[in-house]
Amino acid sequence: MSLSTPVVLIVFNRPDTTQQVLEAIQQVQPRKLFVIADGPRQEVSADAEKCAATRKLLEAVEWDCELLTNFADTNMGLKRRVSTGLDWVFTQVDEATILEDDTVPHPSFFRFCQELLEQYRHDRRVTSITGTNLLGEWKSDMQSYHFSNYFNSWGWATWKRVWDNYDVDMRLWAEPEARSRVRDVIADDRQYGNRKRLLEATYQGKTKSWAYQFFFMSLLNSGLTITPAVNLVANVGFGQQATNTRSLAASQRRLSAQAMPFPLKAPIGLAVDRDHDYQRYKQVWERTLSKRIRWKLRALNQRLRGK
């Protein structure tokens, strides 16, 4: 395929996983490649060497491509580096496909995003396209994708028209009417309670994420995320070096990248698949929360026995 959609790669200090993502990008050879890199942390002695090794990988970009880089000299942290980097990208292009240094896509992911970016370019109900299906598969016998309230940043795409509404500080969360709107959109008190805790922690600056702010913005505007019927992206970044994925469920760690058949078949109607969103909540968030509670109780019991 001819990939005309710009691709954005966000990197830091993991040359091993970055190499895998670059190899996937090289298979489709986009005409324009943006690379956003954070700088080394002063308190981590190995960072300077690892960041340099990661950036050096870009020397392998030898296809006919416009390569644009935005490298931080010092460490900005995930939240500020990604948000400022994407601000930079969307001053130059109107849409893009975005990968972080641990999200390895199947080659069909790029065509999936490109076709749907074009199809829904002017439909303000749609805020993003993700390549990740955390359930692995959903109604793939009848459609190529569905619409969800839930954003996922493990390989995704969006438009400048959407990013322009992004607020990394999530200031509207302080408004009771905004929280009420989010509750109405999710339309399930258990799911809302689960997500409210995370959104509140993000607003309070207790998480390092940039993505929950995008999730909030999308919910506040009743935005829809296009989610593939099969999982198109494998996350290879689990481990101690990960920022936000250390404690995810084993089922999420095992997700492999599958091929998307073409031509794409749209779902019937343009509405949230609430059955999917409930199953995702049950299998991913509720289960993960229960596991964390069990871990904390076990740790508490061990400390009490130690006394």
C-alpha positions as CSV (number, residue, x, y, z in Angstrom):
1,M,0.0,0.0,0.0
2,S,1.0,3.6,-0.3
3,L,0.9,5.1,3.1
4,S,0.2,8.8,2.8
5,T,-0.9,9.3,6.4
6,P,1.9,10.8,8.6
7,V,3.2,8.5,11.3
8,V,4.3,9.7,14.7
9,L,6.7,7.6,16.8
10,I,7.2,8.5,20.5
11,V,10.4,7.2,22.1
12,F,12.5,7.5,25.2
13,N,15.2,5.1,26.5
14,R,14.2,1.6,25.1
15,P,16.2,0.9,22.0
16,D,15.1,-2.8,22.0
17,T,11.4,-2.2,21.8
18,T,11.8,0.9,19.6
19,Q,13.7,-1.2,17.1
20,Q,10.6,-3.5,16.8
21,V,8.3,-0.6,16.2
22,L,10.6,0.9,13.6
23,E,10.8,-2.4,11.7
24,A,6.9,-2.4,11.6
25,I,6.9,1.2,10.3
26,Q,9.6,0.4,7.7
27,Q,7.3,-2.3,6.2
28,V,4.8,0.4,5.1
29,Q,7.3,3.2,4.5
30,P,5.3,6.3,5.3
31,R,6.1,9.4,3.4
32,K,6.3,11.5,6.6
33,L,7.6,10.3,9.9
34,F,7.6,12.4,13.1
35,V,9.7,11.3,16.0
36,I,9.2,12.7,19.5
37,A,11.9,11.9,22.1
38,D,12.1,12.6,25.8
39,G,15.5,13.5,27.3
40,P,17.5,11.5,30.0
41,R,16.7,11.7,33.7
42,Q,19.5,13.2,35.6
43,E,19.0,10.8,38.5
44,V,19.2,7.7,36.3
45,S,22.8,7.2,35.2
46,A,22.0,4.8,32.4
47,D,19.5,7.1,30.7
48,A,21.9,9.2,28.7
49,E,23.4,6.2,26.9
50,K,20.0,4.5,26.4
51,C,18.4,7.7,25.0
52,A,21.3,8.2,22.6
53,A,21.1,4.5,21.4
54,T,17.4,4.9,20.8
55,R,17.8,8.1,18.8
56,K,20.6,6.5,16.8
57,L,18.2,3.9,15.4
58,L,16.7,6.6,13.2
59,E,19.8,6.4,11.0
60,A,18.1,3.2,9.6
61,V,15.3,5.3,8.1
62,E,16.5,5.1,4.5
63,W,13.3,4.9,2.5
64,D,12.0,8.0,0.7
65,C,10.7,9.8,3.7
66,E,10.5,13.2,5.3
67,L,11.9,12.7,8.8
68,L,11.0,15.3,11.4
69,T,12.4,15.1,15.0
70,N,11.5,16.9,18.2
71,F,14.1,15.8,20.8
72,A,14.1,17.1,24.4
73,D,17.5,17.9,25.9
74,T,16.3,17.1,29.4
75,N,13.6,14.9,30.8
76,M,10.1,16.3,30.6
77,G,8.2,13.2,31.8
78,L,5.7,11.2,29.9
79,K,2.8,13.6,30.5
80,R,4.5,16.8,29.2
81,R,6.7,15.2,26.6
82,V,3.8,13.5,24.7
83,S,1.4,16.4,25.0
84,T,3.9,19.0,23.8
85,G,5.1,16.7,21.1
86,L,1.7,16.1,19.7
87,D,1.0,19.8,19.9
88,W,4.1,20.2,17.6
89,V,2.8,17.5,15.2
90,F,-0.6,19.0,14.8
91,T,0.7,22.4,14.0
92,Q,2.0,20.8,10.8
93,V,-0.5,18.1,9.8
94,D,-4.3,17.6,10.0
95,E,-4.2,13.9,10.9
96,A,-1.7,11.3,12.0
97,T,-1.2,7.7,13.1
98,I,0.6,7.5,16.5
99,L,2.8,4.8,18.0
100,E,4.8,4.7,21.2
101,D,8.0,2.8,21.5
102,D,6.4,-0.4,22.9
103,T,3.4,-0.7,20.6
104,V,4.2,-3.1,17.7
105,P,1.4,-3.1,15.0
106,H,0.5,-5.6,12.4
107,P,1.1,-4.0,9.0
108,S,-2.6,-3.9,8.3
109,F,-3.0,-1.5,11.2
110,F,-1.7,1.4,9.1
111,R,-4.2,0.8,6.3
112,F,-7.0,0.4,8.9
113,C,-6.2,3.8,10.3
114,Q,-5.6,5.5,7.0
115,E,-8.9,4.4,5.5
116,L,-10.9,5.4,8.6
117,L,-9.1,8.7,9.0
118,E,-10.4,9.5,5.6
119,Q,-13.9,8.1,6.0
120,Y,-14.6,9.9,9.3
121,R,-12.4,13.0,8.7
122,H,-15.3,15.4,9.0
123,D,-17.6,13.4,11.4
124,R,-17.2,15.3,14.6
125,R,-18.8,12.4,16.5
126,V,-15.6,10.3,16.1
127,T,-12.6,11.4,18.1
128,S,-10.1,8.6,17.6
129,I,-9.2,5.3,16.0
130,T,-7.4,2.7,18.1
131,G,-5.6,-0.4,16.9
132,T,-6.1,-2.2,20.2
133,N,-8.9,-4.5,21.1
134,L,-8.3,-5.5,24.8
135,L,-10.8,-8.4,24.4
136,G,-8.8,-9.7,21.5
137,E,-11.8,-10.1,19.2
138,W,-15.4,-8.7,19.1
139,K,-18.0,-9.6,16.5
140,S,-15.4,-10.1,13.8
141,D,-17.7,-12.3,11.9
142,M,-20.1,-9.4,11.1
143,Q,-18.0,-6.2,11.1
144,S,-14.4,-4.9,10.9
145,Y,-14.8,-2.4,13.8
146,H,-17.3,-0.9,16.3
147,F,-17.7,2.3,18.3
148,S,-16.7,2.6,21.9
149,N,-16.7,5.2,24.6
150,Y,-13.3,4.0,25.7
151,F,-10.1,5.4,24.2
152,N,-6.9,3.3,24.0
153,S,-3.5,4.8,23.1
154,W,-1.7,1.5,22.2
155,G,-1.5,2.4,18.5
156,W,-4.0,5.0,17.5
157,A,-4.9,7.8,15.1
158,T,-6.7,11.1,15.3
159,W,-7.2,14.5,13.7
160,K,-6.1,18.0,14.5
161,R,-9.7,19.0,14.8
162,V,-9.8,16.7,17.9
163,W,-6.4,17.4,19.3
164,D,-7.2,21.1,19.4
165,N,-9.7,20.4,22.2
166,Y,-7.1,18.6,24.3
167,D,-6.1,20.0,27.7
168,V,-3.3,18.2,29.5
169,D,-4.3,19.8,32.8
170,M,-7.9,18.6,32.4
171,R,-9.2,21.8,34.0
172,L,-12.8,21.2,33.1
173,W,-12.9,18.2,35.5
174,A,-13.3,20.7,38.3
175,E,-16.7,21.6,37.0
176,P,-19.6,19.4,38.5
177,E,-21.5,19.7,35.2
178,A,-18.5,18.2,33.4
179,R,-18.4,15.2,35.7
180,S,-22.2,14.8,35.3
181,R,-21.8,14.8,31.6
182,V,-19.1,12.1,31.8
183,R,-21.4,10.0,34.0
184,D,-24.3,10.4,31.5
185,V,-22.1,9.3,28.6
186,I,-20.8,6.2,30.3
187,A,-24.4,5.4,31.5
188,D,-23.3,2.9,34.1
189,D,-22.6,3.8,37.7
190,R,-20.1,1.0,38.3
191,Q,-18.1,1.9,35.2
192,Y,-18.3,5.6,36.0
193,G,-17.1,5.0,39.6
194,N,-14.2,3.0,38.3
195,R,-13.1,5.6,35.8
196,K,-13.9,8.5,38.1
197,R,-11.2,7.4,40.5
198,L,-8.6,7.4,37.7
199,L,-9.7,10.7,36.2
200,E,-9.7,12.4,39.6
201,A,-6.2,11.0,40.3
202,T,-5.1,12.4,36.9
203,Y,-6.6,15.8,37.6
204,Q,-4.8,15.8,41.0
205,G,-1.5,15.1,39.2
206,K,-1.1,11.7,40.8
207,T,-0.6,9.8,37.5
208,K,2.1,10.3,34.8
209,S,-0.3,9.8,32.0
210,W,-1.2,12.1,29.1
211,A,-3.8,9.7,27.7
212,Y,-6.5,9.9,30.5
213,Q,-6.8,13.6,29.7
214,F,-7.6,12.7,26.1
215,F,-10.1,10.0,27.3
216,F,-11.8,12.7,29.5
217,M,-12.0,15.1,26.6
218,S,-13.5,12.5,24.4
219,L,-16.1,11.5,27.0
220,L,-17.0,15.1,27.7
221,N,-17.8,15.6,24.0
222,S,-19.7,12.2,23.6
223,G,-16.8,11.2,21.3
224,L,-16.6,7.8,19.8
225,T,-13.4,5.7,19.5
226,I,-13.3,3.3,16.5
227,T,-12.1,-0.1,17.8
228,P,-11.1,-2.9,15.5
229,A,-12.9,-6.2,15.6
230,V,-9.6,-8.0,16.1
231,N,-6.5,-6.7,18.0
232,L,-4.0,-5.1,15.6
233,V,-1.3,-4.0,18.1
234,A,0.9,-5.9,20.5
235,N,2.3,-4.1,23.5
236,V,5.8,-5.3,24.2
237,G,6.7,-2.9,26.9
238,F,5.6,-4.7,30.0
239,G,8.2,-4.8,32.8
240,Q,10.0,-2.6,35.3
241,Q,10.9,0.0,32.7
242,A,7.3,0.6,31.8
243,T,5.6,3.8,33.1
244,N,1.9,2.8,33.2
245,T,1.7,-0.9,32.3
246,R,3.5,-2.8,35.1
247,S,0.4,-4.2,36.8
248,L,-1.9,-5.0,33.9
249,A,-3.7,-8.3,33.7
250,A,-1.9,-11.3,32.1
251,S,-4.6,-11.4,29.3
252,Q,-3.5,-7.9,28.2
253,R,0.1,-9.0,28.2
254,R,-0.6,-11.9,25.9
255,L,-2.5,-10.0,23.2
256,S,-0.9,-10.5,19.8
257,A,-1.2,-8.4,16.7
258,Q,-3.5,-9.9,14.1
259,A,-4.3,-9.1,10.5
260,M,-7.3,-7.0,9.5
261,P,-9.1,-8.3,6.5
262,F,-10.0,-5.9,3.7
263,P,-12.2,-4.3,2.5
264,L,-13.5,-3.0,5.8
265,K,-17.1,-3.7,6.8
266,A,-18.7,-1.0,8.8
267,P,-21.0,-1.8,11.8
268,I,-24.7,-1.2,11.5
269,G,-25.3,2.3,12.7
270,L,-23.0,4.8,14.4
271,A,-23.6,4.2,18.1
272,V,-21.6,3.0,21.1
273,D,-21.5,-0.8,21.5
274,R,-22.4,-0.9,25.2
275,D,-22.1,-4.7,25.4
276,H,-18.5,-4.4,24.3
277,D,-17.7,-1.6,26.8
278,Y,-19.2,-3.5,29.7
279,Q,-17.3,-6.6,28.8
280,R,-14.1,-4.6,28.5
281,Y,-14.8,-3.0,31.9
282,K,-15.4,-6.4,33.5
283,Q,-12.5,-8.2,32.0
284,V,-9.9,-5.5,32.2
285,W,-10.6,-2.8,34.7
286,E,-12.7,-4.5,37.3
287,R,-10.5,-7.6,37.3
288,T,-7.4,-5.5,37.5
289,L,-8.8,-3.5,40.4
290,S,-9.8,-6.7,42.3
291,K,-6.2,-8.0,41.8
292,R,-4.7,-4.8,43.1
293,I,-7.0,-4.9,46.2
294,R,-5.9,-8.5,46.8
295,W,-2.2,-7.6,46.5
296,K,-2.7,-4.7,49.0
297,L,-4.5,-7.0,51.5
298,R,-1.8,-9.7,51.1
299,A,0.9,-7.1,51.7
300,L,-0.9,-5.7,54.7
301,N,-1.3,-9.2,56.2
302,Q,2.4,-9.9,55.7
303,R,3.3,-6.7,57.5
304,L,1.0,-7.5,60.3
305,R,2.4,-11.0,60.7
306,G,5.9,-9.5,60.6
307,K,5.0,-7.4,63.6
